[in-house]
Amino acid sequence: LKIKFDEWDETTRFAGLKRATFNNMTGDPAMAREVIGYSLWRNAGMAVPRANIAQVYVSIGGDSPEYYGMYTNLEAMDSEWIERNYEDDAGDLWEGNDSADFNRQGVSHFELVTGPNDTEALANVRDVVQSHGDDFYTEVNEFVDMDQFLEFWTMSIAIGNRDGYPYNLNDFFLYRDPTEGKMNFTPWGMDETWDTATPAYWYYVNGDLAEQCLYYDDDCPDRFYAMADEAITFYEGSDLPGLAADIFDLTEQAMADDTRKNWAGYAWTTSDVRAYRDLLAYRIEMYPGWLRNKMSLN
């Protein structure tokens, strides 16, 4: 569900927001993964949308509002978000849709959300990724904040989020910060986090930016592994199991009262969600160890 508070009057705001996005969590049988995942990124000081849990009530035809279900209240990616996260809000915000990448076909899959529509900036990244010289990291860093990209990439691995760049070529945003003239990455749609396949397959990247870093540069892999270790260390120092337990307790009654909860098209019972929450709690506890073992970062 998406609400545009400024649909008829562009000056209208609700709680300082132009828009609201409510995700139905049908891809998350625990009904909590996005809130937990985004919290780790925010605590690490990274620019991501705010997220919490909402109970949505709907009134149809003037009838009394009825409980419609439990949703993730996810901050909309728009100019308000840019203003909150960047000193200079005059840059382009792009959404990476299916097959978005820095190659000839992929650049056409970036959709402008807001900004002056400087398509040349995307083309510059494409060109340097496809035709760089001996120092890939330095050359690309002129157009992409490579430290920020590696932080984005390794934090995605740390929480098992392969449903986004550089694995699935979607579910991410780019903001070109005019201050430095460089692209910054932001995750989106983290309802498939703590994927148990990530520790085993973290190096099977699809995005050209990551592929060039891992396989065609002498220095970039060392930077990647160092940042991966930092991301996992930060995870280990964060009480994610405690946060998950708090969210489960806080939303227990709202989840039980939600008669519309389903996952992958199948109706789920309250017992089903509780069982998956137990499984997710186990994964959150064990994940850093799995990653360190598979990535040889012990």
C-alpha positions as CSV (number, residue, x, y, z in Angstrom):
1,L,0.0,0.0,0.0
2,K,1.4,3.4,-0.9
3,I,-0.1,6.7,0.2
4,K,0.8,10.1,-1.4
5,F,-0.1,12.8,1.1
6,D,0.9,15.4,-1.6
7,E,-1.2,13.9,-4.4
8,W,-3.5,16.9,-4.7
9,D,-1.5,19.5,-2.8
10,E,2.3,19.2,-3.1
11,T,2.8,21.1,0.2
12,T,0.8,18.6,2.2
13,R,2.8,16.5,4.7
14,F,2.0,14.0,7.4
15,A,4.5,13.8,10.2
16,G,6.9,15.6,7.9
17,L,6.5,13.0,5.1
18,K,5.2,13.3,1.6
19,R,4.5,9.6,1.2
20,A,4.1,6.4,3.2
21,T,4.8,2.8,2.1
22,F,3.3,-0.2,3.8
23,N,4.8,-3.6,2.8
24,N,2.5,-6.6,3.3
25,M,5.3,-8.9,4.3
26,T,4.0,-11.8,2.1
27,G,7.7,-12.5,1.3
28,D,8.6,-12.7,5.0
29,P,7.1,-15.6,7.0
30,A,8.5,-14.1,10.2
31,M,6.8,-10.7,9.6
32,A,9.8,-8.9,11.0
33,R,12.9,-9.3,8.9
34,E,12.9,-5.9,7.2
35,V,12.7,-4.0,10.5
36,I,15.6,-6.1,12.0
37,G,17.8,-5.8,8.9
38,Y,17.4,-2.0,8.4
39,S,18.1,-1.4,12.1
40,L,21.7,-2.8,11.7
41,W,22.4,-0.6,8.8
42,R,21.1,2.5,10.6
43,N,23.1,1.7,13.7
44,A,26.2,1.4,11.5
45,G,25.6,5.0,10.3
46,M,24.5,4.1,6.8
47,A,21.8,5.9,4.8
48,V,18.8,3.6,4.6
49,P,15.1,4.0,5.0
50,R,13.5,4.0,8.5
51,A,11.3,1.0,9.2
52,N,8.9,-0.1,11.9
53,I,5.7,-2.2,12.3
54,A,2.3,-0.8,11.6
55,Q,-1.2,-2.1,12.2
56,V,-3.3,-1.0,9.2
57,Y,-7.0,-0.3,9.5
58,V,-9.1,0.3,6.4
59,S,-12.5,2.0,6.1
60,I,-14.4,1.2,3.0
61,G,-17.5,3.2,2.0
62,G,-17.6,5.1,5.2
63,D,-17.9,2.0,7.4
64,S,-16.1,1.6,10.6
65,P,-12.3,0.9,10.1
66,E,-11.5,-2.8,10.2
67,Y,-8.1,-4.4,11.0
68,Y,-6.5,-5.1,7.6
69,G,-3.3,-6.6,8.8
70,M,0.3,-6.1,10.1
71,Y,2.6,-4.3,7.7
72,T,6.2,-3.0,7.5
73,N,6.0,0.8,7.6
74,L,8.9,1.6,5.3
75,E,10.1,5.1,4.7
76,A,9.5,6.2,1.1
77,M,12.6,6.8,-1.0
78,D,12.0,10.4,-2.3
79,S,13.3,13.9,-1.9
80,E,12.4,14.0,1.8
81,W,14.6,11.0,2.4
82,I,17.5,12.6,0.5
83,E,17.2,15.8,2.5
84,R,17.4,13.8,5.7
85,N,20.5,11.9,4.7
86,Y,22.6,14.2,2.5
87,E,23.7,17.8,2.9
88,D,23.2,18.4,-0.8
89,D,19.8,17.2,-1.9
90,A,20.1,18.4,-5.5
91,G,21.3,15.1,-7.0
92,D,19.6,12.3,-8.8
93,L,17.9,9.4,-7.0
94,W,17.7,6.3,-9.2
95,E,15.9,3.0,-8.5
96,G,17.6,-0.1,-9.8
97,N,14.9,-2.4,-11.3
98,D,15.3,-5.9,-12.8
99,S,18.6,-6.3,-14.6
100,A,19.9,-2.8,-13.6
101,D,23.7,-2.8,-13.9
102,F,26.6,-0.8,-15.3
103,N,26.7,-2.3,-18.8
104,R,25.0,-1.4,-22.1
105,Q,21.7,-3.2,-21.4
106,G,21.7,-2.6,-17.6
107,V,21.8,1.2,-17.5
108,S,18.4,1.4,-19.2
109,H,16.9,-0.4,-16.1
110,F,17.6,2.5,-13.7
111,E,14.4,4.6,-13.2
112,L,14.7,8.2,-12.0
113,V,12.8,8.9,-8.8
114,T,13.7,12.5,-8.4
115,G,16.4,14.9,-9.5
116,P,17.7,16.6,-12.7
117,N,17.9,13.4,-14.7
118,D,21.7,13.4,-15.4
119,T,21.9,10.2,-17.5
120,E,25.4,11.0,-18.4
121,A,26.4,10.2,-14.8
122,L,25.2,6.6,-15.2
123,A,26.9,6.4,-18.6
124,N,30.2,7.5,-17.0
125,V,30.0,4.6,-14.5
126,R,29.1,2.2,-17.2
127,D,32.0,3.3,-19.4
128,V,34.7,3.1,-16.7
129,V,33.4,-0.3,-15.4
130,Q,33.5,-1.7,-18.9
131,S,36.8,-0.2,-20.0
132,H,39.0,0.4,-17.0
133,G,42.7,0.2,-17.0
134,D,45.0,-1.5,-14.5
135,D,43.7,0.2,-11.4
136,F,39.9,-0.6,-11.4
137,Y,39.3,0.7,-7.8
138,T,40.8,4.1,-8.3
139,E,39.4,4.7,-11.7
140,V,35.8,3.7,-10.7
141,N,36.1,5.6,-7.5
142,E,36.0,8.8,-9.5
143,F,32.3,8.2,-10.3
144,V,31.3,5.7,-7.5
145,D,32.1,6.0,-3.8
146,M,33.8,2.6,-3.8
147,D,34.3,2.5,0.0
148,Q,30.6,3.1,0.4
149,F,29.8,0.5,-2.2
150,L,31.9,-2.1,-0.4
151,E,30.3,-1.2,2.8
152,F,26.8,-1.6,1.2
153,W,27.9,-4.9,-0.4
154,T,29.5,-6.5,2.7
155,M,26.7,-5.4,5.0
156,S,24.3,-7.1,2.6
157,I,26.3,-10.3,3.0
158,A,26.5,-9.9,6.8
159,I,22.7,-10.2,7.0
160,G,22.2,-12.7,4.2
161,N,20.5,-10.3,1.8
162,R,21.1,-11.7,-1.7
163,D,17.9,-10.2,-3.1
164,G,19.6,-7.1,-4.3
165,Y,22.7,-5.8,-6.0
166,P,25.2,-7.3,-6.8
167,Y,23.3,-10.7,-6.7
168,N,19.8,-10.0,-8.0
169,L,20.1,-6.9,-10.1
170,N,17.2,-5.1,-8.4
171,D,15.9,-3.8,-5.0
172,F,18.4,-1.0,-4.6
173,F,18.7,2.7,-5.1
174,L,21.5,5.0,-6.3
175,Y,22.0,8.6,-5.1
176,R,24.5,10.7,-6.9
177,D,25.8,13.1,-4.2
178,P,26.6,16.4,-5.9
179,T,29.1,17.3,-3.2
180,E,31.5,14.6,-4.5
181,G,29.9,13.8,-7.8
182,K,29.8,10.1,-6.8
183,M,27.1,7.3,-6.7
184,N,26.0,5.9,-3.3
185,F,24.1,2.7,-2.8
186,T,21.0,2.1,-0.6
187,P,19.3,-1.3,-0.1
188,W,15.6,-1.9,-0.6
189,G,13.2,-4.8,0.0
190,M,15.1,-6.7,2.7
191,D,12.3,-9.2,3.4
192,E,14.5,-12.1,2.4
193,T,17.3,-11.5,4.8
194,W,19.2,-14.3,6.7
195,D,19.1,-16.5,3.6
196,T,20.9,-19.6,4.5
197,A,22.4,-19.9,1.0
198,T,24.4,-16.7,1.3
199,P,27.3,-18.1,3.3
200,A,27.9,-20.7,0.7
201,Y,27.3,-18.6,-2.4
202,W,28.4,-15.1,-1.4
203,Y,31.0,-14.9,-4.2
204,Y,28.6,-15.8,-7.1
205,V,28.0,-12.1,-8.0
206,N,26.0,-11.0,-11.0
207,G,26.7,-7.2,-10.9
208,D,29.5,-6.0,-13.1
209,L,30.8,-3.6,-10.4
210,A,31.3,-6.4,-7.9
211,E,32.6,-8.9,-10.5
212,Q,35.3,-6.5,-11.7
213,C,36.3,-5.9,-8.1
214,L,36.6,-9.5,-7.1
215,Y,38.1,-11.0,-10.3
216,Y,39.8,-8.3,-12.3
217,D,41.6,-6.1,-9.7
218,D,44.6,-6.9,-7.5
219,D,43.8,-4.5,-4.6
220,C,39.9,-4.4,-4.5
221,P,39.5,-8.0,-3.1
222,D,41.7,-7.1,-0.1
223,R,39.5,-4.1,0.6
224,F,36.4,-6.2,0.2
225,Y,37.6,-8.9,2.7
226,A,38.6,-6.2,5.2
227,M,35.2,-4.5,5.0
228,A,33.5,-7.9,5.2
229,D,35.3,-8.6,8.4
230,E,34.3,-5.2,9.8
231,A,30.7,-5.7,8.9
232,I,30.6,-9.1,10.6
233,T,32.4,-7.7,13.6
234,F,29.8,-4.9,13.9
235,Y,27.0,-7.5,13.6
236,E,28.6,-9.5,16.4
237,G,28.8,-6.4,18.6
238,S,25.1,-5.6,18.0
239,D,22.4,-7.3,20.0
240,L,20.3,-8.4,17.1
241,P,19.0,-11.5,18.9
242,G,17.7,-9.2,21.6
243,L,16.2,-6.8,19.1
244,A,14.5,-9.7,17.3
245,A,13.0,-11.0,20.6
246,D,11.7,-7.6,21.4
247,I,10.0,-7.2,18.0
248,F,8.5,-10.6,18.2
249,D,7.1,-9.8,21.7
250,L,5.8,-6.4,20.6
251,T,4.0,-7.7,17.6
252,E,2.7,-11.0,18.9
253,Q,-0.9,-10.0,19.4
254,A,-1.0,-7.9,16.2
255,M,0.4,-10.9,14.3
256,A,-2.1,-13.3,15.8
257,D,-5.0,-11.0,15.0
258,D,-4.0,-10.6,11.4
259,T,-6.3,-13.0,9.5
260,R,-4.7,-12.1,6.1
261,K,-1.2,-13.2,6.8
262,N,0.3,-15.5,4.1
263,W,3.6,-16.4,2.6
264,A,4.3,-17.2,-1.0
265,G,0.6,-17.4,-1.7
266,Y,-0.2,-19.8,1.1
267,A,-2.3,-18.9,4.2
268,W,-0.2,-19.1,7.4
269,T,-1.5,-19.7,10.9
270,T,-0.2,-18.0,14.0
271,S,1.6,-21.2,14.9
272,D,3.4,-21.2,11.5
273,V,4.7,-17.6,12.0
274,R,5.8,-18.4,15.6
275,A,7.7,-21.5,14.3
276,Y,9.4,-19.4,11.6
277,R,10.3,-16.7,14.1
278,D,12.0,-19.4,16.2
279,L,14.0,-20.4,13.1
280,L,14.9,-16.8,12.3
281,A,16.1,-16.2,15.8
282,Y,18.4,-19.3,15.5
283,R,19.7,-18.0,12.1
284,I,20.4,-14.5,13.5
285,E,22.4,-16.0,16.4
286,M,24.4,-18.3,14.2
287,Y,24.9,-16.2,11.1
288,P,28.2,-14.5,11.9
289,G,29.9,-17.8,12.6
290,W,28.6,-19.4,9.3
291,L,29.9,-16.4,7.3
292,R,33.3,-16.3,9.0
293,N,33.7,-20.0,8.3
294,K,32.7,-19.9,4.6
295,M,34.6,-16.7,3.9
296,S,37.7,-17.9,5.8
297,L,37.6,-14.9,8.1
298,N,38.0,-16.8,11.4
